[in-house]
């Protein structure tokens, strides 16, 4: 190395940039990693050399860091064990029970009580609404979520079920009130699914301005919150249902592809372009294994960044849910 140059790790920074004598940095950032090379003998230019690679997001590690930070915040204000997240679980879906258990474990780790209220799949919607009203009125309950999916017999009435959640306790951001705030960019906290995406973008310096974003899925939990979020961002947005034909006409043009349908193998090599950022938010069980929408083995070689399933977006989303619960507690206690 020539005299005057200093090398340091610079994860997640891209292209070549210049530091002018005025102190202005001219650089673009995208997903990747590289090194910074500083020439301290010159007052005019600093070159940043970029070496591209393919990033696989470690959602478990990110979530662990978020939980540790949240635990410290809760302890600092002496609120550990002083407030409760209520989870409404309807039916006996095994996958839902597993997800709820993980939420309970994560909540206990940071100092949040997490109480599960289980109901049979046969419960009528008016009765379930009344139960939610009763639960959210309990002392110490600052957040209420309904575990999805609801049983098939009441799935079409999902909005009616979530509509009775108090907006101050709607930490999953599923009420009409929360969706309206999201569209206007005025929400008091981000939907956990959106918070997870934003966390990934921030950590890996994913530049979204002017990018083509394709969302596959229009559901209440993933599609609608993300669509509302991106409506307030400087992107070119496409939203596709799972049956859009041919799907590749939309997804293959995307710089950022986000899928949350729950159909394993929906996104294959033909559905993506080189260098794409892929966020797989789906979870489905196939042959006893958790899978996302994306055929990871086929798609990963073409990506600049990709989230695996499991271990990608899911743990981060749970951490963001707990962050929202803490924020709700600060408003209510």
N, C-alpha and C positions, 0 to 999 in steps of 0.2 A: 504494500500500500504506500502510495506517495505521501511525503511529509505534508502535514496540514489537514489530512483527511481523517475523520473519525467515523467509525461504523457503529450503528446501534440497531437493534431489532425494531422494525416498524410494521407490526402486523396490521393487515387490513387497510393498507394505503396503496394507491395505484398511480400509474402513469408517471410522467416527468413533470416536475414543477420547478418554479424559480422563486427565489427570495431576492427581491430587488433591494437596492440600497435604501429605498423608502420604507422597507420593512414589510412590504405587501407580499403575501404568499399567493402564487398563482398555481393551483393544483386541483385536479379532480380526484374524487375518491370513489372507489368501487370495491366490491368484495375481492379480497386477495391478500397477499402478504408480500413483504419485501424487506429492504433495508434502507435506512437513511444514510447518506454519505455527505458529511459536512466539510467544506473547505474553509477553515477559519482564517486562512491567509488572504481570502478574497472578501471584499465587502459588497460584491455585486450579485453573485449567483451562488445558489446552493442547488445541486442536482439531486434529484430523488430517483433512484433506480428501482424499477419494479420487476419482481419475478413472480409471474402468475402461478396460481395453483388452484386446486379444487377444494373447497371447504365443506366439510361435513359438520354441521352444527351439533355441538355437544350440549343438548338441552338439559341433561341431568346436572352437569357442572354449573351451568348458568343458573339453574333453579336453586341449587345448593347455595350459591353465593347470594342470591336474592333473599332466600329464607334466613340466612345468617344475618344479613343487614336488617331485615324486618324484625327478627328476634331482638336485636340490639335496640332498635327503636322502641319496641313495645316495653322492653325492660327499663329503658331510660325514663319513660313516663309512668312507670310502676302500674302497668295495666295487664301484666301477664295473668291469664286466668280470670280476667274480670269481665270478659264479654264473649258472646256466643254467635257462631255462624250456624244457622239452622238449615239442614238439607232435607228437602222433601223427596222421598223415594217412593215411587208408585210401581207396583208390580214386582216380579221376581226375576228380572233380567240379570243374568249372572255377570255380564260385562259391566253393567251399571253398578252392581254391588262392589265389584273390584275397584272401579273408579272412585266410588264414595269412600271406600276404605283408605285409598291413597290420600284423599283429601283430608280425612281424619288424621292420618299419620303426620301429614305436613303441617296441619293446624296445630297439633299437639307440640310439634317441634318448635314452633315460633311463639307459643304461649297463647293460642286462641282456642277456646272451647269450640268443639264441633259436635253438634247433636243431630242425630239422624232420626227423622220421623217417617216411619214406613206405613204404607197403606196398600190394600189389595188392588189388583188391576181392575176389579169390578166396581170400584168406588165411582159414584156419579160426580160429574163436574161441579154442580152446586155444593155438594157435600165437601168436595176437596177444596173449593174456594173458601168455605167457612173454616175448614181446618187451618188453612194458611193464615187467615185473619186471626184466628186464635193463637197460633204459634208466634206470629210476629208481634203480638201484644205481650208476650211473656217478658218478664224482667231480664235484662241483660242481653236479649237477642237484638243484635244490631244489623245482621245481614241474613237474608233468606234467599236460597236458590232452589230451583226445581231441577232435579237430575233428569237429563234427557238421555234417551228418548222416552216419552210417555208411552204407555201401552197403546196398541193399535186402535182399541175401541174409543180412546179419547184423544188420540194424536191430532186429529183435525181441529180440536178445540184448545190447542196449546195456548193460543193468545188469550182465550178466556181464563185459563188457569193462571197465567203469569200476570194478568191485568190487575189482580187484587194485591199484588206485592206493593208495599209502601215504597215510593221512589227513594226515600232515604235509606231503605234497607235492600234495595235492588242492586246488589253487588255484582250480579251477572249481567246487568244492563239489558234486560229482556222485556221490560214494560214498554207500552206505547210512549210513555213520557221519556224514557231513556233513549228510545230510537229517535224521537223527535229532536231531543237535545243533540244527539250524535249527528244528525243530518245538518243541524245548524252550527255544529262545532262548538257547542256550549255545555258539554257534559261535565259533571263534577268529577268523574273518573272514567277512564276508558274501559270498555268491555274487556274482560280478561283475554279473550282471543285476539283482540286488536292490540292490547298491551304487549302480548307475547311477540307479535309480528314487529311492533315498533322497537322492542328490546333487541331483537335479532338484527334489525336494520341498523340500529345505533351501534351495537357492539362490533358489527362487521363492516361498518361504513358503507352500507348499500345505498347508493345514490338513487333517488326515485324521481327527481325532477325531470320532466320531459319523457319519462320512460313509459313504455306500453305495459300496462298491468292487466292480466287476465285472471278473473275469479271464476272458478268452476264450482258451482253450487250456489243456491239462493235461499238456503235455510235460515231459520230464526237464530241459530246459535253462531253460525260462521258467516254465511253469505251476506246476509243483510247488515250485520254490524260492520263488516269489512267494506262493503260497498259504500255505506254511509261515511266511513272514515276516509276512503279514497276520493269521494266526491269533493272533499275539502283540501285535496292535495293536487299539486301541479303535475298530474299524470294523464295519460290517455287510457281510459278505463273501459274494459269489456267484461260483461257478466254473462256467463253461460249456464244453462241448466245441464244436468247430467246427460240429457238426450239430444243436445245440440249436434246437428249433423251437417257436414263432417266436423267433429270437434277440433281436429288438427288445423282447420282453417283459421281458428281463433287462437288456439294455444301456441301454435308454432310461430306466431308473430310476436309473442310476448317476451319482453325483457325480464319480467317478473311474473311467475305463474304460481297461483295459490289455489289449491284444490281442497275441498272439504265435503265431498259427497258421501263417502263410505262405500265405494265400489272398487275393490282391489283390482289393480292392473288397468284402471281406466286411462292413466297417463303412461304411455310407453315412449320408446325412442322416437317414433315418428311424430309425436305430439309436441316436441320441444326443439328449439334451435340451439346452436352452439353458444355457450357462455351464459345461458339463462340462469336466473335465480329461481329455485323451486322450493316452495313452502308447502309441505304436505301436512294438512291439518286433519285428515280423516283418520278414523279408527274403525276397523271392522275385524271380526273374527273369521278366519278361513283355515280350515283344517287344524283348529286348536291354536292358531297363532294370530297375534295382532298384526294387522297390515293396514297400510294406508292406500290412497288412490294411486300412488306412483309406483311403477315397476322400478324399484331402486337400482337394481343391477343394470338394467338397460339404460336408464336415464342418467345416472350419476356421472358417467364419463363425459357427458356433454355440458355439464353444469359448471358454473363458477361457485355456486353455493347451493347446498341442498340440506333439507332436514330429514332425518331418518324417522321411521315409525317401527317400533316405539323408540322413545328416548330423545325425541326432537322437540316439537312444539308443546306436547302435552305437559311435561313437568313445569315448563315456564308459565303456561296458562294457569296452572294451579297456584303457583307462586303469586301471579298477578291477582288472582281471585282473593288471596289472603291479604295482599296489599290493599285492595279495595275494602275489604272487611275492616281493616285497621283504620282506614280513612273514614269509613262510616262510623266507627266507634268514636273517633275524635269529634265528630259532629253531634253525637247523641249522648255521650256520657258527661 
